[in-house]
Amino acid sequence: MKKQNILMIVENSFPNDVRVRKEANTLSNFYNITVIAYKSGTDKFHEMVNNIEVFRIPKFNLVKLNINNKFLRNNINKISYVLQYIYFTTLTTTMFLCLFIKRRFKIIHVHNPPDMLFFIGLLAKIFSIKFVYDHHDLAPELYLTRFSKRNDFIYKILILCEKLSCKLANVIITTNQSYKQIEIKRHDINPDKIYIVRNDPIISECSLKDNNELKKANNNKKILLFLGSINPQDGIDVLLQSLHYLVNNLNETNFICYIIGDGDSLQLTKQIANELGLMNFIDFKGYISDREKIKEYLFLSDICVEPAPNNELNRHSTFIKIMEYMAASKPIVAFDLKETRFSADSSAILVPHDDVEGFARSIKKLLDEPELRKKLGKTGLERIQKGLNWEIASLNLIEAYKGLS
């Protein structure tokens, strides 16, 4: 029987987006998958990746102005992000129409943000194509964490876009129970068309890699690891405050913290680290796309950290980094957020909201107690092996697609 054609659209690079890569690989066993994504680095504009056809578009370069007037800077950055979403939606819509002539897609699977991709959902209805909305992020709450403290006009537009995406979708795929409840309550969505597909790791990819050169470079210092994006909502500034307290108040200096990732707040983070006198204790590694290299750093680490602060976005989100830390059998220090608590459970020391000093003390406790580090790491790995893994999560993805027939 001939496989049906599916189009996936993601405003990220592929296959570097872990969630989209796992979903595409799983679905490629049953469908012909085409992906439209952003081009990153030396990526080709068109290529086959593990039997998945990938088309890439150039990135929209955001205007980032370091001007002193905060109000002006904030509003210019708002406009830049809106333009980015319009650019991506326009180009992907055009590409969809061009590709549809030859491939006759039966399903379009869009990954938010942006929720403006509901425009493609409208076109899908016209062409009798099934529309799948994959709800990665709460875009309205993400906007509040980055640009505004109030429900302004742009926030209301984002709520509307999210609603239209949910309403137009034949099936909604979401990352956890919190997102599902928001979709039901905020937009009156039928629970039967919402499928939870968690950001859980693939067990076969969990084996770590040793690197003796990295070990030698650390001079027996304990290794802290942050792995992820560095944006306003990610709490790297909170991590730096905690490390400052760790060094200056708890007198702990025998450590180095690797920060792996990139984002809008990277340069500001480096500036704050320098002002706090922490540059001897932090090593910014930048963005690393090589999964094997990331495994080396996970192997090397003694403690992994998730400093995401308490807000409407983070409370409801399942962080991929938490799942990767657990799969690597590493102890975790994180703030006590609803979905973080569900994922990590007793494999992490969960610190009360906004307790910067408590975060530092928890790191100190793990540095001083190797048996506790081992116990928490083992507990996390067992949670992955017993249920929080892609082998199980992907069954819901397959079930969602069955719901389209």
C-alpha positions as CSV (number, residue, x, y, z in Angstrom):
1,M,0.0,0.0,0.0
2,K,1.4,3.4,-1.0
3,K,2.3,5.7,1.9
4,Q,0.5,9.0,2.3
5,N,2.4,12.2,2.2
6,I,2.7,14.4,5.3
7,L,4.1,17.9,5.5
8,M,5.6,19.1,8.8
9,I,6.4,22.7,9.5
10,V,8.6,23.9,12.3
11,E,10.2,27.3,13.1
12,N,13.4,25.8,14.1
13,S,16.3,23.8,12.6
14,F,15.8,20.2,11.6
15,P,16.9,17.6,12.7
16,N,18.4,19.7,15.6
17,D,14.9,20.2,17.1
18,V,14.8,17.1,19.3
19,R,11.0,16.7,19.6
20,V,10.3,17.2,15.9
21,R,13.1,14.8,14.9
22,K,11.6,12.1,17.1
23,E,8.1,12.6,15.8
24,A,9.2,12.7,12.2
25,N,11.3,9.6,12.5
26,T,8.5,7.7,14.2
27,L,5.9,8.7,11.6
28,S,8.3,7.9,8.7
29,N,7.6,4.3,9.4
30,F,4.1,4.8,8.2
31,Y,4.1,7.9,6.0
32,N,6.3,9.9,3.5
33,I,7.5,12.9,5.6
34,T,8.4,16.3,4.2
35,V,9.7,19.0,6.6
36,I,9.9,22.7,6.1
37,A,12.3,24.3,8.7
38,Y,14.8,27.1,9.2
39,K,18.3,26.8,7.7
40,S,21.1,26.8,10.3
41,G,24.8,27.0,9.7
42,T,26.0,24.8,6.9
43,D,22.6,23.1,6.5
44,K,21.6,22.5,2.9
45,F,18.5,24.1,1.5
46,H,17.2,20.7,0.4
47,E,18.3,17.2,1.4
48,M,17.1,13.8,2.6
49,V,17.7,13.1,6.3
50,N,16.9,9.5,7.3
51,N,14.3,9.1,4.5
52,I,12.8,12.5,5.5
53,E,12.8,15.2,2.8
54,V,13.8,18.5,4.3
55,F,13.3,21.9,2.7
56,R,15.0,24.9,4.6
57,I,14.4,28.6,4.4
58,P,16.8,31.3,5.4
59,K,16.4,32.7,8.9
60,F,14.9,36.0,9.6
61,N,17.5,38.2,11.3
62,L,16.0,39.9,14.3
63,V,16.8,43.5,14.9
64,K,18.5,43.5,18.3
65,L,19.2,47.0,19.6
66,N,21.2,47.7,22.7
67,I,19.9,51.2,23.2
68,N,19.5,52.8,26.6
69,N,15.8,53.7,26.3
70,K,14.2,50.5,27.6
71,F,10.7,51.4,26.4
72,L,11.9,52.1,22.8
73,R,14.2,49.0,22.8
74,N,11.3,46.8,24.0
75,N,8.9,48.0,21.4
76,I,11.3,47.7,18.6
77,N,12.1,44.1,19.6
78,K,8.3,43.4,19.8
79,I,8.0,44.6,16.2
80,S,10.9,42.4,15.2
81,Y,9.3,39.3,16.6
82,V,6.0,40.0,14.9
83,L,7.8,40.5,11.6
84,Q,9.7,37.2,12.1
85,Y,6.4,35.3,12.6
86,I,4.9,37.0,9.5
87,Y,8.0,36.2,7.5
88,F,8.0,32.5,8.5
89,T,4.2,32.1,8.0
90,T,4.4,33.7,4.5
91,L,7.3,31.7,3.3
92,T,6.1,28.4,4.6
93,T,2.6,29.0,3.2
94,T,4.1,29.7,-0.2
95,M,6.3,26.6,-0.1
96,F,3.3,24.5,1.0
97,L,1.4,25.6,-2.1
98,C,4.3,24.9,-4.4
99,L,5.0,21.5,-2.9
100,F,1.3,20.5,-2.8
101,I,1.1,20.6,-6.6
102,K,3.4,17.5,-6.8
103,R,3.1,15.8,-3.4
104,R,-0.6,16.1,-2.7
105,F,-0.2,16.1,1.1
106,K,-2.9,14.3,3.1
107,I,-1.9,15.7,6.4
108,I,-0.2,19.0,7.5
109,H,1.4,18.9,10.9
110,V,2.5,22.3,12.2
111,H,4.6,22.9,15.3
112,N,4.1,26.1,17.2
113,P,5.3,28.8,17.7
114,P,4.2,30.7,15.7
115,D,0.4,30.1,16.1
116,M,0.0,32.2,13.0
117,L,0.4,28.9,11.1
118,F,-3.4,28.5,11.5
119,F,-3.5,30.3,8.1
120,I,-2.1,27.0,6.6
121,G,-4.8,25.2,8.6
122,L,-7.4,27.2,6.7
123,L,-5.8,26.3,3.4
124,A,-5.7,22.7,4.5
125,K,-9.5,22.8,5.0
126,I,-9.9,24.2,1.5
127,F,-7.9,21.3,0.0
128,S,-9.5,18.7,2.2
129,I,-6.2,18.1,4.1
130,K,-6.2,17.0,7.7
131,F,-4.6,19.6,10.0
132,V,-2.5,18.6,13.1
133,Y,-1.6,21.3,15.6
134,D,1.5,20.4,17.7
135,H,1.4,22.7,20.8
136,H,5.0,23.1,21.9
137,D,4.8,26.4,23.7
138,L,2.2,28.7,25.3
139,A,2.9,31.6,23.0
140,P,0.8,34.2,24.9
141,E,2.6,33.3,28.1
142,L,5.9,33.3,26.3
143,Y,5.2,36.8,25.1
144,L,4.4,38.0,28.7
145,T,7.7,36.6,30.0
146,R,9.7,38.4,27.3
147,F,8.0,41.7,26.5
148,S,5.0,42.6,28.7
149,K,3.6,42.3,32.2
150,R,0.0,42.9,31.1
151,N,-2.6,41.5,28.7
152,D,-2.1,44.0,25.9
153,F,-3.2,44.0,22.3
154,I,-0.5,41.6,21.1
155,Y,-1.2,39.2,23.9
156,K,-4.9,39.1,22.9
157,I,-3.9,38.5,19.3
158,L,-1.8,35.6,20.4
159,I,-4.7,34.2,22.3
160,L,-6.8,34.4,19.2
161,C,-4.2,32.7,17.0
162,E,-3.9,29.9,19.6
163,K,-7.6,29.5,19.7
164,L,-7.9,29.4,15.9
165,S,-5.1,26.8,15.7
166,C,-6.9,24.6,18.2
167,K,-10.3,25.0,16.6
168,L,-9.1,24.3,13.1
169,A,-7.1,21.3,14.0
170,N,-8.5,17.8,13.4
171,V,-6.1,16.6,16.1
172,I,-4.1,18.5,18.7
173,I,-0.8,17.1,20.0
174,T,0.4,18.6,23.3
175,T,3.3,18.0,25.6
176,N,1.6,17.4,29.0
177,Q,-1.6,17.4,31.0
178,S,-1.2,21.1,31.9
179,Y,-1.3,22.2,28.3
180,K,-4.3,19.9,27.6
181,Q,-6.3,21.5,30.4
182,I,-5.4,25.0,29.2
183,E,-6.6,24.1,25.7
184,I,-9.9,22.7,27.1
185,K,-10.6,25.6,29.5
186,R,-9.3,28.5,27.5
187,H,-10.7,27.5,24.1
188,D,-13.5,25.0,24.9
189,I,-11.8,22.2,23.0
190,N,-13.1,18.7,23.0
191,P,-10.7,16.6,25.1
192,D,-11.1,13.6,22.7
193,K,-9.1,15.4,20.0
194,I,-6.2,16.2,22.3
195,Y,-3.3,13.7,22.6
196,I,-0.5,14.1,25.1
197,V,2.9,13.3,23.5
198,R,5.6,14.1,26.1
199,N,9.1,15.3,25.6
200,D,10.5,12.0,26.7
201,P,13.9,10.7,25.6
202,I,14.7,7.6,23.4
203,I,16.2,4.9,25.7
204,S,18.5,3.6,23.0
205,E,20.1,7.1,22.7
206,C,20.7,7.5,26.4
207,S,24.1,5.8,26.5
208,L,26.7,8.4,27.4
209,K,30.2,9.0,26.0
210,D,33.4,9.4,28.0
211,N,36.0,12.0,27.0
212,N,39.3,11.8,28.8
213,E,40.5,15.1,27.3
214,L,37.6,16.9,28.8
215,K,38.2,15.2,32.2
216,K,41.9,16.3,32.2
217,A,40.9,19.9,31.4
218,N,38.8,20.3,34.6
219,N,41.6,19.7,37.1
220,N,39.3,17.5,39.3
221,K,36.8,20.3,39.7
222,K,33.1,19.3,40.1
223,I,31.1,20.0,37.0
224,L,27.7,21.8,36.9
225,L,25.8,21.7,33.7
226,F,23.1,23.8,32.1
227,L,21.9,22.6,28.8
228,G,19.3,24.6,26.8
229,S,18.2,28.0,25.5
230,I,19.3,31.3,27.0
231,N,16.3,33.6,26.8
232,P,14.6,35.8,29.4
233,Q,12.2,33.1,30.5
234,D,15.0,30.5,31.1
235,G,16.3,32.0,34.4
236,I,20.0,32.1,33.6
237,D,20.3,35.3,35.6
238,V,18.8,33.4,38.6
239,L,21.5,30.7,38.1
240,L,24.2,33.3,38.2
241,Q,22.9,34.9,41.4
242,S,22.9,31.4,43.0
243,L,26.4,30.7,41.8
244,H,27.5,34.1,43.2
245,Y,26.0,33.1,46.6
246,L,27.6,29.7,46.3
247,V,31.1,31.2,45.9
248,N,30.9,34.2,48.2
249,N,28.6,33.0,51.0
250,L,29.0,29.3,51.0
251,N,32.7,29.4,50.2
252,E,32.5,26.8,47.4
253,T,35.0,27.4,44.7
254,N,36.0,23.9,43.5
255,F,33.6,23.7,40.6
256,I,33.0,24.9,37.0
257,C,29.6,25.4,35.4
258,Y,29.3,24.6,31.8
259,I,26.5,26.6,30.1
260,I,25.6,25.0,26.7
261,G,23.2,26.9,24.5
262,D,22.5,30.1,22.8
263,G,19.7,32.7,22.8
264,D,18.7,36.3,23.0
265,S,20.1,36.7,26.6
266,L,23.5,35.2,26.0
267,Q,25.5,38.4,25.8
268,L,23.6,39.9,28.7
269,T,24.3,36.7,30.7
270,K,28.0,37.0,30.0
271,Q,28.0,40.6,31.1
272,I,26.2,39.7,34.4
273,A,28.6,36.9,35.0
274,N,31.6,39.2,34.5
275,E,30.0,41.9,36.8
276,L,29.5,39.2,39.5
277,G,33.1,38.0,39.2
278,L,32.0,34.5,38.1
279,M,34.0,34.1,34.9
280,N,36.5,31.8,36.6
281,F,33.6,29.5,37.5
282,I,31.6,29.5,34.3
283,D,32.5,28.2,30.8
284,F,30.1,29.3,28.1
285,K,30.2,26.6,25.4
286,G,27.6,28.2,23.0
287,Y,25.2,26.2,20.9
288,I,26.3,22.6,20.2
289,S,24.3,20.6,17.6
290,D,26.5,17.5,17.8
291,R,24.5,15.0,20.0
292,E,27.6,13.0,20.7
293,K,29.4,16.0,22.0
294,I,26.4,16.8,24.3
295,K,26.6,13.2,25.6
296,E,30.2,13.8,26.5
297,Y,29.3,16.8,28.6
298,L,26.4,15.0,30.2
299,F,28.8,12.1,31.1
300,L,31.2,14.6,32.6
301,S,28.8,16.5,34.7
302,D,28.2,15.9,38.5
303,I,25.1,18.0,38.9
304,C,22.6,19.3,36.3
305,V,20.6,22.5,36.9
306,E,17.3,23.9,35.7
307,P,16.9,27.5,37.0
308,A,13.6,28.3,35.1
309,P,11.7,30.7,37.4
310,N,8.1,30.5,38.4
311,N,5.8,32.0,35.9
312,E,2.7,31.0,33.9
313,L,4.8,29.7,31.0
314,N,7.3,27.6,33.0
315,R,4.8,26.2,35.5
316,H,3.0,24.4,32.7
317,S,5.9,23.4,30.6
318,T,7.8,20.1,30.3
319,F,11.5,20.9,29.8
320,I,13.4,18.6,27.4
321,K,16.6,19.3,29.4
322,I,15.1,17.8,32.6
323,M,14.3,14.6,30.7
324,E,17.8,14.5,29.3
325,Y,19.4,15.0,32.7
326,M,17.3,12.1,34.1
327,A,18.2,9.8,31.1
328,A,21.9,10.6,31.8
329,S,21.4,9.5,35.4
330,K,22.4,12.9,36.8
331,P,21.1,14.6,40.0
332,I,19.1,17.8,39.3
333,V,18.6,21.0,41.2
334,A,15.5,22.9,39.9
335,F,12.7,25.1,41.1
336,D,9.5,23.4,42.3
337,L,7.3,23.9,39.2
338,K,4.2,21.8,38.6
339,E,5.4,19.9,35.5
340,T,9.0,19.8,36.6
341,R,7.8,18.1,39.8
342,F,5.8,15.6,37.7
343,S,8.8,14.8,35.5
344,A,11.7,14.7,37.9
345,D,9.8,13.7,41.1
346,S,12.4,12.3,43.6
347,S,15.3,12.5,41.2
348,A,15.8,16.2,41.9
349,I,16.1,18.6,44.8
350,L,13.2,20.9,44.1
351,V,13.7,24.4,45.5
352,P,10.8,26.7,46.5
353,H,10.0,29.5,44.0
354,D,12.4,32.4,43.8
355,D,14.7,31.0,46.6
356,V,18.0,31.9,45.1
357,E,19.9,31.1,48.2
358,G,18.1,27.8,48.6
359,F,19.1,26.9,45.0
360,A,22.8,27.6,45.9
361,R,22.5,25.5,49.1
362,S,21.0,22.6,47.2
363,I,23.9,22.7,44.8
364,K,26.3,22.8,47.8
365,K,24.5,19.8,49.4
366,L,25.0,17.7,46.3
367,L,28.6,18.8,45.9
368,D,29.3,17.6,49.4
369,E,27.3,14.3,49.2
370,P,28.4,12.0,46.4
371,E,26.0,9.2,47.6
372,L,23.0,11.5,47.4
373,R,24.1,12.5,43.8
374,K,24.3,8.8,42.9
375,K,20.9,8.0,44.5
376,L,19.1,10.9,42.7
377,G,20.7,10.0,39.4
378,K,19.7,6.4,39.7
379,T,16.1,7.4,40.6
380,G,15.8,9.6,37.5
381,L,17.1,6.9,35.1
382,E,14.7,4.4,36.6
383,R,11.8,6.8,35.9
384,I,12.9,7.0,32.3
385,Q,13.3,3.3,31.9
386,K,9.9,2.5,33.5
387,G,7.7,4.9,31.7
388,L,9.0,8.3,30.8
389,N,10.5,7.4,27.5
390,W,9.8,7.9,23.8
391,E,9.1,4.3,23.2
392,I,5.9,4.8,25.3
393,A,5.2,8.5,24.5
394,S,5.3,7.8,20.7
395,L,2.4,5.4,21.1
396,N,0.2,8.4,21.7
397,L,1.5,10.0,18.6
398,I,0.6,7.0,16.5
399,E,-2.8,6.9,18.2
400,A,-3.4,10.6,17.3
401,Y,-2.7,9.8,13.6
402,K,-5.1,6.9,13.8
403,G,-7.7,9.5,15.0
404,L,-7.3,11.3,11.6
405,S,-8.6,8.3,9.6
